[in-house]
Amino acid sequence: MSLFRKAGEKFEETKRAFTNAREPAFVCRSCEEPVSEEYEHCPHCGEAAVEPVE
Ligand SMILES: [Zn+2]
């Protein structure tokens, strides 16, 4: 239960980061970390799960 709650809080932080960013942002669908470029592989977790965010 607490694990799901923690994941939800992290997702809220990620959304806030996008709101504050003025340039196009990307996010890793695997670890939900925001990244500044459309990396082929996420610099945080190494998964090929980086996608653009609108
Ligand atoms: Zn990642």
mmCIF file of the protein (N, C-alpha, C, O) and its ligand, coordinates in Angstrom:
data_MODEL
# 
_entry.id   MODEL 
# 
loop_
_entity.id 
_entity.type 
_entity.pdbx_number_of_molecules 
1 polymer     1 
2 non-polymer 1 
# 
_entity_poly.entity_id                      1 
_entity_poly.type                           'polypeptide(L)' 
_entity_poly.nstd_linkage                   no 
_entity_poly.nstd_monomer                   no 
_entity_poly.pdbx_seq_one_letter_code       MSLFRKAGEKFEETKRAFTNAREPAFVCRSCEEPVSEEYEHCPHCGEAAVEPVE 
_entity_poly.pdbx_seq_one_letter_code_can   MSLFRKAGEKFEETKRAFTNAREPAFVCRSCEEPVSEEYEHCPHCGEAAVEPVE 
_entity_poly.pdbx_strand_id                 A 
# 
loop_
_entity_poly_seq.entity_id 
_entity_poly_seq.num 
_entity_poly_seq.mon_id 
_entity_poly_seq.hetero 
1 1  MET n 
1 2  SER n 
1 3  LEU n 
1 4  PHE n 
1 5  ARG n 
1 6  LYS n 
1 7  ALA n 
1 8  GLY n 
1 9  GLU n 
1 10 LYS n 
1 11 PHE n 
1 12 GLU n 
1 13 GLU n 
1 14 THR n 
1 15 LYS n 
1 16 ARG n 
1 17 ALA n 
1 18 PHE n 
1 19 THR n 
1 20 ASN n 
1 21 ALA n 
1 22 ARG n 
1 23 GLU n 
1 24 PRO n 
1 25 ALA n 
1 26 PHE n 
1 27 VAL n 
1 28 CYS n 
1 29 ARG n 
1 30 SER n 
1 31 CYS n 
1 32 GLU n 
1 33 GLU n 
1 34 PRO n 
1 35 VAL n 
1 36 SER n 
1 37 GLU n 
1 38 GLU n 
1 39 TYR n 
1 40 GLU n 
1 41 HIS n 
1 42 CYS n 
1 43 PRO n 
1 44 HIS n 
1 45 CYS n 
1 46 GLY n 
1 47 GLU n 
1 48 ALA n 
1 49 ALA n 
1 50 VAL n 
1 51 GLU n 
1 52 PRO n 
1 53 VAL n 
1 54 GLU n 
# 
loop_
_struct_asym.id 
_struct_asym.entity_id 
A 1 
B 2 
# 
loop_
_chem_comp.id 
_chem_comp.type 
_chem_comp.mon_nstd_flag 
ALA 'L-peptide linking' y 
ARG 'L-peptide linking' y 
ASN 'L-peptide linking' y 
CYS 'L-peptide linking' y 
GLU 'L-peptide linking' y 
GLY 'peptide linking'   y 
HIS 'L-peptide linking' y 
LEU 'L-peptide linking' y 
LYS 'L-peptide linking' y 
MET 'L-peptide linking' y 
PHE 'L-peptide linking' y 
PRO 'L-peptide linking' y 
SER 'L-peptide linking' y 
THR 'L-peptide linking' y 
TYR 'L-peptide linking' y 
VAL 'L-peptide linking' y 
ZN  non-polymer         . 
# 
_pdbx_entity_nonpoly.entity_id   2 
_pdbx_entity_nonpoly.name        ? 
_pdbx_entity_nonpoly.comp_id     ZN 
# 
_pdbx_nonpoly_scheme.asym_id         B 
_pdbx_nonpoly_scheme.entity_id       2 
_pdbx_nonpoly_scheme.mon_id          ZN 
_pdbx_nonpoly_scheme.ndb_seq_num     1 
_pdbx_nonpoly_scheme.pdb_seq_num     101 
_pdbx_nonpoly_scheme.auth_seq_num    101 
_pdbx_nonpoly_scheme.pdb_mon_id      ZN 
_pdbx_nonpoly_scheme.auth_mon_id     ZN 
_pdbx_nonpoly_scheme.pdb_strand_id   A 
_pdbx_nonpoly_scheme.pdb_ins_code    . 
# 
loop_
_atom_site.group_PDB 
_atom_site.id 
_atom_site.type_symbol 
_atom_site.label_atom_id 
_atom_site.label_alt_id 
_atom_site.label_comp_id 
_atom_site.label_asym_id 
_atom_site.label_entity_id 
_atom_site.label_seq_id 
_atom_site.pdbx_PDB_ins_code 
_atom_site.Cartn_x 
_atom_site.Cartn_y 
_atom_site.Cartn_z 
_atom_site.occupancy 
_atom_site.B_iso_or_equiv 
_atom_site.pdbx_formal_charge 
_atom_site.auth_seq_id 
_atom_site.auth_comp_id 
_atom_site.auth_asym_id 
_atom_site.auth_atom_id 
_atom_site.pdbx_PDB_model_num 
ATOM   1   N  N  . MET A 1 1  ? 0.826  -1.200 0.000   1.00 0.00 ? 1   MET A N  1 
ATOM   2   C  CA . MET A 1 1  ? 0.000  0.000  0.000   1.00 0.00 ? 1   MET A CA 1 
ATOM   3   C  C  . MET A 1 1  ? 0.871  1.264  0.000   1.00 0.00 ? 1   MET A C  1 
ATOM   4   O  O  . MET A 1 1  ? 0.687  2.157  -0.827  1.00 0.00 ? 1   MET A O  1 
ATOM   5   N  N  . SER A 1 2  ? 1.803  1.322  0.924   1.00 0.00 ? 2   SER A N  1 
ATOM   6   C  CA . SER A 1 2  ? 2.654  2.511  0.993   1.00 0.00 ? 2   SER A CA 1 
ATOM   7   C  C  . SER A 1 2  ? 3.502  2.646  -0.270  1.00 0.00 ? 2   SER A C  1 
ATOM   8   O  O  . SER A 1 2  ? 3.889  3.748  -0.658  1.00 0.00 ? 2   SER A O  1 
ATOM   9   N  N  . LEU A 1 3  ? 3.783  1.509  -0.903  1.00 0.00 ? 3   LEU A N  1 
ATOM   10  C  CA . LEU A 1 3  ? 4.589  1.560  -2.121  1.00 0.00 ? 3   LEU A CA 1 
ATOM   11  C  C  . LEU A 1 3  ? 3.817  2.281  -3.224  1.00 0.00 ? 3   LEU A C  1 
ATOM   12  O  O  . LEU A 1 3  ? 4.393  3.086  -3.956  1.00 0.00 ? 3   LEU A O  1 
ATOM   13  N  N  . PHE A 1 4  ? 2.534  2.003  -3.347  1.00 0.00 ? 4   PHE A N  1 
ATOM   14  C  CA . PHE A 1 4  ? 1.721  2.664  -4.362  1.00 0.00 ? 4   PHE A CA 1 
ATOM   15  C  C  . PHE A 1 4  ? 1.595  4.160  -4.060  1.00 0.00 ? 4   PHE A C  1 
ATOM   16  O  O  . PHE A 1 4  ? 1.632  4.995  -4.964  1.00 0.00 ? 4   PHE A O  1 
ATOM   17  N  N  . ARG A 1 5  ? 1.450  4.475  -2.795  1.00 0.00 ? 5   ARG A N  1 
ATOM   18  C  CA . ARG A 1 5  ? 1.319  5.877  -2.420  1.00 0.00 ? 5   ARG A CA 1 
ATOM   19  C  C  . ARG A 1 5  ? 2.590  6.632  -2.785  1.00 0.00 ? 5   ARG A C  1 
ATOM   20  O  O  . ARG A 1 5  ? 2.525  7.754  -3.287  1.00 0.00 ? 5   ARG A O  1 
ATOM   21  N  N  . LYS A 1 6  ? 3.734  6.029  -2.536  1.00 0.00 ? 6   LYS A N  1 
ATOM   22  C  CA . LYS A 1 6  ? 5.000  6.672  -2.839  1.00 0.00 ? 6   LYS A CA 1 
ATOM   23  C  C  . LYS A 1 6  ? 5.124  6.908  -4.347  1.00 0.00 ? 6   LYS A C  1 
ATOM   24  O  O  . LYS A 1 6  ? 5.575  7.971  -4.774  1.00 0.00 ? 6   LYS A O  1 
ATOM   25  N  N  . ALA A 1 7  ? 4.732  5.932  -5.142  1.00 0.00 ? 7   ALA A N  1 
ATOM   26  C  CA . ALA A 1 7  ? 4.797  6.081  -6.597  1.00 0.00 ? 7   ALA A CA 1 
ATOM   27  C  C  . ALA A 1 7  ? 3.905  7.229  -7.047  1.00 0.00 ? 7   ALA A C  1 
ATOM   28  O  O  . ALA A 1 7  ? 4.278  7.991  -7.939  1.00 0.00 ? 7   ALA A O  1 
ATOM   29  N  N  . GLY A 1 8  ? 2.736  7.360  -6.441  1.00 0.00 ? 8   GLY A N  1 
ATOM   30  C  CA . GLY A 1 8  ? 1.823  8.432  -6.801  1.00 0.00 ? 8   GLY A CA 1 
ATOM   31  C  C  . GLY A 1 8  ? 2.416  9.791  -6.491  1.00 0.00 ? 8   GLY A C  1 
ATOM   32  O  O  . GLY A 1 8  ? 2.280  10.729 -7.277  1.00 0.00 ? 8   GLY A O  1 
ATOM   33  N  N  . GLU A 1 9  ? 3.071  9.899  -5.354  1.00 0.00 ? 9   GLU A N  1 
ATOM   34  C  CA . GLU A 1 9  ? 3.690  11.176 -4.994  1.00 0.00 ? 9   GLU A CA 1 
ATOM   35  C  C  . GLU A 1 9  ? 4.792  11.536 -5.978  1.00 0.00 ? 9   GLU A C  1 
ATOM   36  O  O  . GLU A 1 9  ? 4.951  12.700 -6.346  1.00 0.00 ? 9   GLU A O  1 
ATOM   37  N  N  . LYS A 1 10 ? 5.545  10.543 -6.396  1.00 0.00 ? 10  LYS A N  1 
ATOM   38  C  CA . LYS A 1 10 ? 6.622  10.795 -7.343  1.00 0.00 ? 10  LYS A CA 1 
ATOM   39  C  C  . LYS A 1 10 ? 6.045  11.276 -8.667  1.00 0.00 ? 10  LYS A C  1 
ATOM   40  O  O  . LYS A 1 10 ? 6.612  12.163 -9.305  1.00 0.00 ? 10  LYS A O  1 
ATOM   41  N  N  . PHE A 1 11 ? 4.933  10.705 -9.083  1.00 0.00 ? 11  PHE A N  1 
ATOM   42  C  CA . PHE A 1 11 ? 4.319  11.113 -10.334 1.00 0.00 ? 11  PHE A CA 1 
ATOM   43  C  C  . PHE A 1 11 ? 3.853  12.567 -10.228 1.00 0.00 ? 11  PHE A C  1 
ATOM   44  O  O  . PHE A 1 11 ? 3.978  13.322 -11.192 1.00 0.00 ? 11  PHE A O  1 
ATOM   45  N  N  . GLU A 1 12 ? 3.325  12.963 -9.087  1.00 0.00 ? 12  GLU A N  1 
ATOM   46  C  CA . GLU A 1 12 ? 2.913  14.357 -8.909  1.00 0.00 ? 12  GLU A CA 1 
ATOM   47  C  C  . GLU A 1 12 ? 4.116  15.282 -9.039  1.00 0.00 ? 12  GLU A C  1 
ATOM   48  O  O  . GLU A 1 12 ? 4.010  16.345 -9.650  1.00 0.00 ? 12  GLU A O  1 
ATOM   49  N  N  . GLU A 1 13 ? 5.246  14.902 -8.483  1.00 0.00 ? 13  GLU A N  1 
ATOM   50  C  CA . GLU A 1 13 ? 6.457  15.714 -8.611  1.00 0.00 ? 13  GLU A CA 1 
ATOM   51  C  C  . GLU A 1 13 ? 6.845  15.848 -10.074 1.00 0.00 ? 13  GLU A C  1 
ATOM   52  O  O  . GLU A 1 13 ? 7.235  16.926 -10.522 1.00 0.00 ? 13  GLU A O  1 
ATOM   53  N  N  . THR A 1 14 ? 6.739  14.767 -10.811 1.00 0.00 ? 14  THR A N  1 
ATOM   54  C  CA . THR A 1 14 ? 7.096  14.777 -12.230 1.00 0.00 ? 14  THR A CA 1 
ATOM   55  C  C  . THR A 1 14 ? 6.190  15.742 -12.991 1.00 0.00 ? 14  THR A C  1 
ATOM   56  O  O  . THR A 1 14 ? 6.661  16.506 -13.834 1.00 0.00 ? 14  THR A O  1 
ATOM   57  N  N  . LYS A 1 15 ? 4.908  15.708 -12.700 1.00 0.00 ? 15  LYS A N  1 
ATOM   58  C  CA . LYS A 1 15 ? 3.968  16.597 -13.386 1.00 0.00 ? 15  LYS A CA 1 
ATOM   59  C  C  . LYS A 1 15 ? 4.294  18.053 -13.073 1.00 0.00 ? 15  LYS A C  1 
ATOM   60  O  O  . LYS A 1 15 ? 4.208  18.914 -13.949 1.00 0.00 ? 15  LYS A O  1 
ATOM   61  N  N  . ARG A 1 16 ? 4.670  18.329 -11.823 1.00 0.00 ? 16  ARG A N  1 
ATOM   62  C  CA . ARG A 1 16 ? 5.035  19.702 -11.457 1.00 0.00 ? 16  ARG A CA 1 
ATOM   63  C  C  . ARG A 1 16 ? 6.253  20.155 -12.249 1.00 0.00 ? 16  ARG A C  1 
ATOM   64  O  O  . ARG A 1 16 ? 6.309  21.302 -12.691 1.00 0.00 ? 16  ARG A O  1 
ATOM   65  N  N  . ALA A 1 17 ? 7.208  19.291 -12.430 1.00 0.00 ? 17  ALA A N  1 
ATOM   66  C  CA . ALA A 1 17 ? 8.423  19.629 -13.172 1.00 0.00 ? 17  ALA A CA 1 
ATOM   67  C  C  . ALA A 1 17 ? 8.060  20.028 -14.598 1.00 0.00 ? 17  ALA A C  1 
ATOM   68  O  O  . ALA A 1 17 ? 8.639  20.967 -15.144 1.00 0.00 ? 17  ALA A O  1 
ATOM   69  N  N  . PHE A 1 18 ? 7.109  19.327 -15.203 1.00 0.00 ? 18  PHE A N  1 
ATOM   70  C  CA . PHE A 1 18 ? 6.694  19.652 -16.572 1.00 0.00 ? 18  PHE A CA 1 
ATOM   71  C  C  . PHE A 1 18 ? 5.998  21.002 -16.599 1.00 0.00 ? 18  PHE A C  1 
ATOM   72  O  O  . PHE A 1 18 ? 6.210  21.790 -17.520 1.00 0.00 ? 18  PHE A O  1 
ATOM   73  N  N  . THR A 1 19 ? 5.185  21.272 -15.616 1.00 0.00 ? 19  THR A N  1 
ATOM   74  C  CA . THR A 1 19 ? 4.452  22.533 -15.575 1.00 0.00 ? 19  THR A CA 1 
ATOM   75  C  C  . THR A 1 19 ? 5.417  23.711 -15.506 1.00 0.00 ? 19  THR A C  1 
ATOM   76  O  O  . THR A 1 19 ? 5.168  24.762 -16.096 1.00 0.00 ? 19  THR A O  1 
ATOM   77  N  N  . ASN A 1 20 ? 6.517  23.530 -14.782 1.00 0.00 ? 20  ASN A N  1 
ATOM   78  C  CA . ASN A 1 20 ? 7.475  24.624 -14.621 1.00 0.00 ? 20  ASN A CA 1 
ATOM   79  C  C  . ASN A 1 20 ? 8.388  24.782 -15.835 1.00 0.00 ? 20  ASN A C  1 
ATOM   80  O  O  . ASN A 1 20 ? 8.951  25.855 -16.050 1.00 0.00 ? 20  ASN A O  1 
ATOM   81  N  N  . ALA A 1 21 ? 8.536  23.738 -16.615 1.00 0.00 ? 21  ALA A N  1 
ATOM   82  C  CA . ALA A 1 21 ? 9.452  23.788 -17.751 1.00 0.00 ? 21  ALA A CA 1 
ATOM   83  C  C  . ALA A 1 21 ? 8.815  24.544 -18.911 1.00 0.00 ? 21  ALA A C  1 
ATOM   84  O  O  . ALA A 1 21 ? 7.635  24.359 -19.210 1.00 0.00 ? 21  ALA A O  1 
ATOM   85  N  N  . ARG A 1 22 ? 9.593  25.384 -19.553 1.00 0.00 ? 22  ARG A N  1 
ATOM   86  C  CA . ARG A 1 22 ? 9.085  26.147 -20.689 1.00 0.00 ? 22  ARG A CA 1 
ATOM   87  C  C  . ARG A 1 22 ? 9.471  25.486 -22.012 1.00 0.00 ? 22  ARG A C  1 
ATOM   88  O  O  . ARG A 1 22 ? 8.871  25.780 -23.047 1.00 0.00 ? 22  ARG A O  1 
ATOM   89  N  N  . GLU A 1 23 ? 10.436 24.624 -21.990 1.00 0.00 ? 23  GLU A N  1 
ATOM   90  C  CA . GLU A 1 23 ? 10.862 23.956 -23.219 1.00 0.00 ? 23  GLU A CA 1 
ATOM   91  C  C  . GLU A 1 23 ? 10.226 22.573 -23.304 1.00 0.00 ? 23  GLU A C  1 
ATOM   92  O  O  . GLU A 1 23 ? 9.777  22.028 -22.296 1.00 0.00 ? 23  GLU A O  1 
ATOM   93  N  N  . PRO A 1 24 ? 10.188 22.013 -24.500 1.00 0.00 ? 24  PRO A N  1 
ATOM   94  C  CA . PRO A 1 24 ? 9.625  20.664 -24.631 1.00 0.00 ? 24  PRO A CA 1 
ATOM   95  C  C  . PRO A 1 24 ? 10.319 19.698 -23.684 1.00 0.00 ? 24  PRO A C  1 
ATOM   96  O  O  . PRO A 1 24 ? 11.541 19.710 -23.537 1.00 0.00 ? 24  PRO A O  1 
ATOM   97  N  N  . ALA A 1 25 ? 9.521  18.875 -23.057 1.00 0.00 ? 25  ALA A N  1 
ATOM   98  C  CA . ALA A 1 25 ? 10.073 17.945 -22.068 1.00 0.00 ? 25  ALA A CA 1 
ATOM   99  C  C  . ALA A 1 25 ? 9.761  16.512 -22.477 1.00 0.00 ? 25  ALA A C  1 
ATOM   100 O  O  . ALA A 1 25 ? 8.831  16.235 -23.235 1.00 0.00 ? 25  ALA A O  1 
ATOM   101 N  N  . PHE A 1 26 ? 10.558 15.641 -21.954 1.00 0.00 ? 26  PHE A N  1 
ATOM   102 C  CA . PHE A 1 26 ? 10.364 14.211 -22.217 1.00 0.00 ? 26  PHE A CA 1 
ATOM   103 C  C  . PHE A 1 26 ? 10.333 13.493 -20.889 1.00 0.00 ? 26  PHE A C  1 
ATOM   104 O  O  . PHE A 1 26 ? 10.846 13.986 -19.885 1.00 0.00 ? 26  PHE A O  1 
ATOM   105 N  N  . VAL A 1 27 ? 9.734  12.338 -20.897 1.00 0.00 ? 27  VAL A N  1 
ATOM   106 C  CA . VAL A 1 27 ? 9.655  11.567 -19.671 1.00 0.00 ? 27  VAL A CA 1 
ATOM   107 C  C  . VAL A 1 27 ? 9.936  10.100 -19.966 1.00 0.00 ? 27  VAL A C  1 
ATOM   108 O  O  . VAL A 1 27 ? 9.623  9.592  -21.042 1.00 0.00 ? 27  VAL A O  1 
ATOM   109 N  N  . CYS A 1 28 ? 10.527 9.441  -18.993 1.00 0.00 ? 28  CYS A N  1 
ATOM   110 C  CA . CYS A 1 28 ? 10.751 8.008  -19.121 1.00 0.00 ? 28  CYS A CA 1 
ATOM   111 C  C  . CYS A 1 28 ? 9.537  7.285  -18.551 1.00 0.00 ? 28  CYS A C  1 
ATOM   112 O  O  . CYS A 1 28 ? 9.171  7.465  -17.390 1.00 0.00 ? 28  CYS A O  1 
ATOM   113 N  N  . ARG A 1 29 ? 8.925  6.468  -19.393 1.00 0.00 ? 29  ARG A N  1 
ATOM   114 C  CA . ARG A 1 29 ? 7.734  5.747  -18.917 1.00 0.00 ? 29  ARG A CA 1 
ATOM   115 C  C  . ARG A 1 29 ? 8.102  4.657  -17.927 1.00 0.00 ? 29  ARG A C  1 
ATOM   116 O  O  . ARG A 1 29 ? 7.240  4.156  -17.205 1.00 0.00 ? 29  ARG A O  1 
ATOM   117 N  N  . SER A 1 30 ? 9.364  4.289  -17.886 1.00 0.00 ? 30  SER A N  1 
ATOM   118 C  CA . SER A 1 30 ? 9.783  3.209  -16.999 1.00 0.00 ? 30  SER A CA 1 
ATOM   119 C  C  . SER A 1 30 ? 9.974  3.708  -15.567 1.00 0.00 ? 30  SER A C  1 
ATOM   120 O  O  . SER A 1 30 ? 9.419  3.129  -14.632 1.00 0.00 ? 30  SER A O  1 
ATOM   121 N  N  . CYS A 1 31 ? 10.752 4.778  -15.387 1.00 0.00 ? 31  CYS A N  1 
ATOM   122 C  CA . CYS A 1 31 ? 11.041 5.273  -14.029 1.00 0.00 ? 31  CYS A CA 1 
ATOM   123 C  C  . CYS A 1 31 ? 10.350 6.604  -13.763 1.00 0.00 ? 31  CYS A C  1 
ATOM   124 O  O  . CYS A 1 31 ? 10.433 7.122  -12.649 1.00 0.00 ? 31  CYS A O  1 
ATOM   125 N  N  . GLU A 1 32 ? 9.662  7.177  -14.769 1.00 0.00 ? 32  GLU A N  1 
ATOM   126 C  CA . GLU A 1 32 ? 8.908  8.421  -14.636 1.00 0.00 ? 32  GLU A CA 1 
ATOM   127 C  C  . GLU A 1 32 ? 9.777  9.626  -14.327 1.00 0.00 ? 32  GLU A C  1 
ATOM   128 O  O  . GLU A 1 32 ? 9.299  10.613 -13.767 1.00 0.00 ? 32  GLU A O  1 
ATOM   129 N  N  . GLU A 1 33 ? 11.060 9.549  -14.691 1.00 0.00 ? 33  GLU A N  1 
ATOM   130 C  CA . GLU A 1 33 ? 11.945 10.696 -14.502 1.00 0.00 ? 33  GLU A CA 1 
ATOM   131 C  C  . GLU A 1 33 ? 11.840 11.616 -15.720 1.00 0.00 ? 33  GLU A C  1 
ATOM   132 O  O  . GLU A 1 33 ? 11.878 11.134 -16.852 1.00 0.00 ? 33  GLU A O  1 
ATOM   133 N  N  . PRO A 1 34 ? 11.709 12.915 -15.515 1.00 0.00 ? 34  PRO A N  1 
ATOM   134 C  CA . PRO A 1 34 ? 11.721 13.836 -16.652 1.00 0.00 ? 34  PRO A CA 1 
ATOM   135 C  C  . PRO A 1 34 ? 13.130 13.968 -17.214 1.00 0.00 ? 34  PRO A C  1 
ATOM   136 O  O  . PRO A 1 34 ? 14.098 14.017 -16.456 1.00 0.00 ? 34  PRO A O  1 
ATOM   137 N  N  . VAL A 1 35 ? 13.250 14.024 -18.516 1.00 0.00 ? 35  VAL A N  1 
ATOM   138 C  CA . VAL A 1 35 ? 14.545 14.222 -19.165 1.00 0.00 ? 35  VAL A CA 1 
ATOM   139 C  C  . VAL A 1 35 ? 14.404 15.344 -20.182 1.00 0.00 ? 35  VAL A C  1 
ATOM   140 O  O  . VAL A 1 35 ? 13.311 15.580 -20.698 1.00 0.00 ? 35  VAL A O  1 
ATOM   141 N  N  . SER A 1 36 ? 15.500 16.036 -20.475 1.00 0.00 ? 36  SER A N  1 
ATOM   142 C  CA . SER A 1 36 ? 15.442 17.241 -21.297 1.00 0.00 ? 36  SER A CA 1 
ATOM   143 C  C  . SER A 1 36 ? 15.535 16.927 -22.785 1.00 0.00 ? 36  SER A C  1 
ATOM   144 O  O  . SER A 1 36 ? 15.211 17.773 -23.619 1.00 0.00 ? 36  SER A O  1 
ATOM   145 N  N  . GLU A 1 37 ? 15.972 15.723 -23.122 1.00 0.00 ? 37  GLU A N  1 
ATOM   146 C  CA . GLU A 1 37 ? 16.098 15.357 -24.530 1.00 0.00 ? 37  GLU A CA 1 
ATOM   147 C  C  . GLU A 1 37 ? 15.442 14.008 -24.765 1.00 0.00 ? 37  GLU A C  1 
ATOM   148 O  O  . GLU A 1 37 ? 15.218 13.230 -23.838 1.00 0.00 ? 37  GLU A O  1 
ATOM   149 N  N  . GLU A 1 38 ? 15.135 13.749 -26.051 1.00 0.00 ? 38  GLU A N  1 
ATOM   150 C  CA . GLU A 1 38 ? 14.499 12.471 -26.351 1.00 0.00 ? 38  GLU A CA 1 
ATOM   151 C  C  . GLU A 1 38 ? 15.574 11.396 -26.493 1.00 0.00 ? 38  GLU A C  1 
ATOM   152 O  O  . GLU A 1 38 ? 15.913 10.960 -27.593 1.00 0.00 ? 38  GLU A O  1 
ATOM   153 N  N  . TYR A 1 39 ? 16.095 10.989 -25.339 1.00 0.00 ? 39  TYR A N  1 
ATOM   154 C  CA . TYR A 1 39 ? 17.133 9.962  -25.339 1.00 0.00 ? 39  TYR A CA 1 
ATOM   155 C  C  . TYR A 1 39 ? 16.578 8.641  -25.866 1.00 0.00 ? 39  TYR A C  1 
ATOM   156 O  O  . TYR A 1 39 ? 15.417 8.302  -25.635 1.00 0.00 ? 39  TYR A O  1 
ATOM   157 N  N  . GLU A 1 40 ? 17.424 7.910  -26.571 1.00 0.00 ? 40  GLU A N  1 
ATOM   158 C  CA . GLU A 1 40 ? 17.006 6.575  -26.997 1.00 0.00 ? 40  GLU A CA 1 
ATOM   159 C  C  . GLU A 1 40 ? 16.878 5.671  -25.779 1.00 0.00 ? 40  GLU A C  1 
ATOM   160 O  O  . GLU A 1 40 ? 15.993 4.819  -25.705 1.00 0.00 ? 40  GLU A O  1 
ATOM   161 N  N  . HIS A 1 41 ? 17.789 5.880  -24.819 1.00 0.00 ? 41  HIS A N  1 
ATOM   162 C  CA . HIS A 1 41 ? 17.708 5.130  -23.572 1.00 0.00 ? 41  HIS A CA 1 
ATOM   163 C  C  . HIS A 1 41 ? 17.730 6.117  -22.413 1.00 0.00 ? 41  HIS A C  1 
ATOM   164 O  O  . HIS A 1 41 ? 18.523 7.059  -22.410 1.00 0.00 ? 41  HIS A O  1 
ATOM   165 N  N  . CYS A 1 42 ? 16.875 5.905  -21.445 1.00 0.00 ? 42  CYS A N  1 
ATOM   166 C  CA . CYS A 1 42 ? 16.761 6.784  -20.288 1.00 0.00 ? 42  CYS A CA 1 
ATOM   167 C  C  . CYS A 1 42 ? 18.097 6.882  -19.546 1.00 0.00 ? 42  CYS A C  1 
ATOM   168 O  O  . CYS A 1 42 ? 18.704 5.857  -19.236 1.00 0.00 ? 42  CYS A O  1 
ATOM   169 N  N  . PRO A 1 43 ? 18.567 8.118  -19.255 1.00 0.00 ? 43  PRO A N  1 
ATOM   170 C  CA . PRO A 1 43 ? 19.828 8.284  -18.524 1.00 0.00 ? 43  PRO A CA 1 
ATOM   171 C  C  . PRO A 1 43 ? 19.704 7.878  -17.057 1.00 0.00 ? 43  PRO A C  1 
ATOM   172 O  O  . PRO A 1 43 ? 20.710 7.717  -16.365 1.00 0.00 ? 43  PRO A O  1 
ATOM   173 N  N  . HIS A 1 44 ? 18.476 7.715  -16.587 1.00 0.00 ? 44  HIS A N  1 
ATOM   174 C  CA . HIS A 1 44 ? 18.263 7.366  -15.182 1.00 0.00 ? 44  HIS A CA 1 
ATOM   175 C  C  . HIS A 1 44 ? 18.228 5.852  -14.972 1.00 0.00 ? 44  HIS A C  1 
ATOM   176 O  O  . HIS A 1 44 ? 18.872 5.334  -14.060 1.00 0.00 ? 44  HIS A O  1 
ATOM   177 N  N  . CYS A 1 45 ? 17.481 5.151  -15.809 1.00 0.00 ? 45  CYS A N  1 
ATOM   178 C  CA . CYS A 1 45 ? 17.300 3.717  -15.578 1.00 0.00 ? 45  CYS A CA 1 
ATOM   179 C  C  . CYS A 1 45 ? 17.780 2.869  -16.753 1.00 0.00 ? 45  CYS A C  1 
ATOM   180 O  O  . CYS A 1 45 ? 17.883 1.649  -16.630 1.00 0.00 ? 45  CYS A O  1 
ATOM   181 N  N  . GLY A 1 46 ? 18.078 3.506  -17.900 1.00 0.00 ? 46  GLY A N  1 
ATOM   182 C  CA . GLY A 1 46 ? 18.635 2.767  -19.026 1.00 0.00 ? 46  GLY A CA 1 
ATOM   183 C  C  . GLY A 1 46 ? 17.592 2.111  -19.917 1.00 0.00 ? 46  GLY A C  1 
ATOM   184 O  O  . GLY A 1 46 ? 17.941 1.460  -20.902 1.00 0.00 ? 46  GLY A O  1 
ATOM   185 N  N  . GLU A 1 47 ? 16.310 2.274  -19.581 1.00 0.00 ? 47  GLU A N  1 
ATOM   186 C  CA . GLU A 1 47 ? 15.263 1.666  -20.405 1.00 0.00 ? 47  GLU A CA 1 
ATOM   187 C  C  . GLU A 1 47 ? 14.997 2.530  -21.644 1.00 0.00 ? 47  GLU A C  1 
ATOM   188 O  O  . GLU A 1 47 ? 15.118 3.753  -21.589 1.00 0.00 ? 47  GLU A O  1 
ATOM   189 N  N  . ALA A 1 48 ? 14.636 1.892  -22.754 1.00 0.00 ? 48  ALA A N  1 
ATOM   190 C  CA . ALA A 1 48 ? 14.279 2.619  -23.965 1.00 0.00 ? 48  ALA A CA 1 
ATOM   191 C  C  . ALA A 1 48 ? 12.812 2.998  -23.878 1.00 0.00 ? 48  ALA A C  1 
ATOM   192 O  O  . ALA A 1 48 ? 11.980 2.490  -24.629 1.00 0.00 ? 48  ALA A O  1 
ATOM   193 N  N  . ALA A 1 49 ? 12.505 3.899  -22.952 1.00 0.00 ? 49  ALA A N  1 
ATOM   194 C  CA . ALA A 1 49 ? 11.097 4.222  -22.676 1.00 0.00 ? 49  ALA A CA 1 
ATOM   195 C  C  . ALA A 1 49 ? 10.886 5.731  -22.603 1.00 0.00 ? 49  ALA A C  1 
ATOM   196 O  O  . ALA A 1 49 ? 9.926  6.186  -21.980 1.00 0.00 ? 49  ALA A O  1 
ATOM   197 N  N  . VAL A 1 50 ? 11.768 6.519  -23.230 1.00 0.00 ? 50  VAL A N  1 
ATOM   198 C  CA . VAL A 1 50 ? 11.631 7.957  -23.186 1.00 0.00 ? 50  VAL A CA 1 
ATOM   199 C  C  . VAL A 1 50 ? 10.644 8.417  -24.254 1.00 0.00 ? 50  VAL A C  1 
ATOM   200 O  O  . VAL A 1 50 ? 10.768 8.063  -25.426 1.00 0.00 ? 50  VAL A O  1 
ATOM   201 N  N  . GLU A 1 51 ? 9.659  9.214  -23.828 1.00 0.00 ? 51  GLU A N  1 
ATOM   202 C  CA . GLU A 1 51 ? 8.655  9.709  -24.757 1.00 0.00 ? 51  GLU A CA 1 
ATOM   203 C  C  . GLU A 1 51 ? 8.440  11.200 -24.546 1.00 0.00 ? 51  GLU A C  1 
ATOM   204 O  O  . GLU A 1 51 ? 8.643  11.698 -23.439 1.00 0.00 ? 51  GLU A O  1 
ATOM   205 N  N  . PRO A 1 52 ? 8.030  11.925 -25.591 1.00 0.00 ? 52  PRO A N  1 
ATOM   206 C  CA . PRO A 1 52 ? 7.745  13.353 -25.435 1.00 0.00 ? 52  PRO A CA 1 
ATOM   207 C  C  . PRO A 1 52 ? 6.479  13.570 -24.607 1.00 0.00 ? 52  PRO A C  1 
ATOM   208 O  O  . PRO A 1 52 ? 5.565  12.746 -24.599 1.00 0.00 ? 52  PRO A O  1 
ATOM   209 N  N  . VAL A 1 53 ? 6.460  14.696 -23.919 1.00 0.00 ? 53  VAL A N  1 
ATOM   210 C  CA . VAL A 1 53 ? 5.310  15.068 -23.113 1.00 0.00 ? 53  VAL A CA 1 
ATOM   211 C  C  . VAL A 1 53 ? 4.735  16.372 -23.630 1.00 0.00 ? 53  VAL A C  1 
ATOM   212 O  O  . VAL A 1 53 ? 5.486  17.300 -23.930 1.00 0.00 ? 53  VAL A O  1 
ATOM   213 N  N  . GLU A 1 54 ? 3.424  16.461 -23.741 1.00 0.00 ? 54  GLU A N  1 
ATOM   214 C  CA . GLU A 1 54 ? 2.811  17.702 -24.230 1.00 0.00 ? 54  GLU A CA 1 
ATOM   215 C  C  . GLU A 1 54 ? 2.363  18.562 -23.075 1.00 0.00 ? 54  GLU A C  1 
ATOM   216 O  O  . GLU A 1 54 ? 1.823  19.647 -23.286 1.00 0.00 ? 54  GLU A O  1 
HETATM 217 ZN ZN . ZN  B 2 .  ? 14.002 5.743  -16.807 1.00 0.00 2 101 ZN  A ZN 1 
# 
